[in-house]
Amino acid sequence: MAGKPKNGLSEVRAWVEKRCPGRFLLNEPLAPHTWYRIGGPAALLVYPQDQAELVDLLRECRQCDMPTFLMGDGANLLVADEGFDGVVICLMRFLRAITSRGNTVTAQAGALLRDAVYFSERRGLSGIECLAGIPGTIGGALTMNAGIDSGDIGAAVESVSLLDESLRVRTLSRADIDFGYRSAPQLQDRVLLECTLRCGAGNEPEMRAARMDLLRRRAAKQPLEYGSCGSVFKRPAGRFVGRMVEESGLKGTQRGDAMISDKHAGFIVNLGCATAQDVLYLIRLVRDEIRKRYGIALEPEVRFLGIEASDQRPATSLK
């Protein structure tokens, strides 16, 4: 595991063993918890059973100076091979309820985005069907304003509840959040609890047909047969990353078992036994080549855990 164990680990472990029996794992490999199937162990992986327990856990980690990371479905995450010497908190087991009232849908942060899409569809509530096929949780989708060309989750948001710096619940309205292309600054580095989505009236059969068509088109274009984080980079204005990578001659490039997909060059896939370092090498290679060829600095869409910013430097600076 990266680095030396934190001094507060034993204290947090004792607290978790007492307060969260049966809801935590010690030195748990994170690879099985990510879509990349890559990543070393977390010192602790904890599943809070409710909001009060989540707040108490975060407070305990603060008091013990233990780093924390809130993980969803691991769909957009690359974890270091050495793992994470801290507490990973996952909301997916217990904090995943979805309810509706009138033409609104309220989903807790640990709910899968696909489940919210299905839930809305069955009730004839239209507004988020364009998100079908996007993996991850509601919390993760909000953090990055997940979406496609025809829409994003931010367009449907009515409000978002989160924990502020003092671990108190705060509710932001849609007007309080600057949703942009794959960004929501006010939601970054925050513990999200739930959101309410404003929907309109829809026709369930038509919505289902549209969803299935969208899923078929995604499967035809994307390398879903391999582990990946989806699109590695955000799309620059007026450009398509996959096309630039292909024009640069990098499509199909491999490093170990990591490969720039030969089906969609905007993806880096795990052919079976790729390491985080393999993927990082290809990320740096792509960023370096696109910068040289097009003068564009690509911004990663993938999130990193246990990987320092210095390890994301351009490929040409590798020693």
RAGI-V167406 format. One record per backbone hydrogen bond with DSSP energy under -0.5 kcal/mol. CO is the residue of the C=O (numbers start at 0). NH is the residue of the N-H. Records with the same first field share a line. If there is no record, write none. Layout:
BEGIN
CO: NH, NH
END
This chain:
BEGIN
5: 8
7: 11
8: 12
9: 13
10: 14
11: 15
12: 16
13: 17
14: 18
15: 19
19: 22
22: 46
24: 44
26: 28
27: 41
29: 32
30: 33
33: 36
37: 78
38: 30
39: 29
40: 83
41: 27
42: 26
43: 87
44: 24
45: 47, 89
49: 53
50: 54
51: 55
52: 56
53: 57
54: 58
55: 59
56: 60
57: 61
58: 62
59: 63
60: 65
61: 64
64: 66
66: 86
68: 70, 88
70: 90
73: 34, 35, 76
75: 302
76: 78
77: 304
79: 39, 82
81: 1
83: 42, 85
85: 42, 43, 87
86: 68, 88
87: 45, 89
88: 70
90: 94
93: 95
94: 109
96: 107
98: 105
100: 103
102: 198
103: 100
104: 106, 196
105: 98
106: 194
107: 110
108: 138
110: 137
111: 115
112: 116
113: 117
114: 118
115: 119
116: 120
117: 121
118: 122
119: 122, 124
120: 123
123: 125, 201
125: 199
127: 130
128: 131
130: 133
132: 134
135: 112
136: 140
137: 141
138: 142
139: 143
140: 144, 145
141: 144
142: 183
144: 181
145: 152
147: 150
150: 147
151: 154
152: 155, 156
153: 156
155: 197
157: 173
158: 195
159: 171
160: 192, 193
161: 169
162: 190
163: 166
167: 163
169: 161, 171
171: 159
172: 175
173: 176
176: 178
177: 184
179: 181, 182
182: 179
183: 186, 187
184: 187
186: 189
189: 191
190: 162
192: 108
193: 160
194: 106
195: 157, 158
196: 104, 198
199: 125
201: 203
202: 206
203: 207
204: 208
205: 209
206: 210
207: 211
208: 212
209: 213
210: 214
211: 215
212: 216
213: 217
214: 218
215: 219
216: 220
217: 221
221: 223
222: 225
226: 269
229: 228
231: 300, 301
233: 235
235: 238
239: 243
240: 244
241: 245
242: 246
243: 247
244: 249, 250
245: 248
249: 252
252: 259
254: 257
256: 270
257: 254
258: 260, 268
259: 251
263: 266
265: 231
266: 260
268: 258, 270
269: 226
274: 278
275: 279
276: 280
277: 281
278: 282
279: 283
280: 284
281: 285
282: 286
283: 287, 314
284: 288
285: 289
286: 290
287: 291
288: 292
289: 293, 294, 295
290: 294
295: 297
297: 299
298: 233
302: 77
304: 79
305: 307
307: 310
308: 311
309: 312
313: 316
314: 317
END
